[in-house]
């Protein structure tokens, strides 16, 4: 999560006025950082200031939600808390609770580790994505199953490695529907 947070900040990825969802949030670090990075303001021709912060949905299984919510409350300034919503999401289940294709960015850190969840994770990604959605996943490639997931992901999305942190052995992959190579 730390590597993907740094990538979002250093990579100059503009999250202002974007809808973002974090999958398998755990502590919520990535979603909290996305909310903070998405804080922005612009001035109109009339000099009025409008809030154009990111709208971040931070998700995990039901058992993690209480801890996740307490981390969001403890680590976001009160004026940004309404921009970060903690919500239950078990991959492949109750996807109707999330509008299809409604997110500009889907973020996931260290969520590729249980092979039995790969099909549900892919189903969830497909549901949440539009043609313009950018998926950013950070992970270590430790085992054959990790390569298997990347192969499955490439079967449904265009996938590119956009960053590698050699000191932490963490890869960041960008995935999108179709074959677009557009920058985000």
Secondary structure, DSSP 8 states (H G I E B T S, - for coil): -HHHHHHHHHTT---TT-EEEEES-TT-HHHHHHHHHT--EEE-TT--EEE---EEEEEE-GGGHHHHHHHHHHHS-HHHHTTEEEEE--TTSSGGGS-TT--SEEEEES----GGGHHHHHHHHHHH--TT-EEEEEE---SHHHHHHHHHHHTTSEEEEEEEETTTTEEEEEEESTT-----
